[in-house]
């Protein structure tokens, strides 16, 4: 018998790993001249409070990335953001 939430959790983990793979691929791109764009480190399940992925760049800035499989906007702010990100017709 399947546990409740199991397939959903696994789908989310797979999606998070797929997003992280994009940053991991950038680790192999040494020809990027700008330190602002050159990835130096990628951490998954970072020991931070709210972040799934932390990408550190050559200039030492970090991108803190929250990965969500479900794009449903439930809050007023989420709904407003969804409207802004909707493709133009």
Secondary structure, DSSP 8 states (H G I E B T S, - for coil): ---TTHHHHHHHHHHHHHHHHHHHHHTT-TT---TTT-EEEEEES-SSSS-SEEEEETTS-EEEE---S-----SHHHHHHHHHHS---
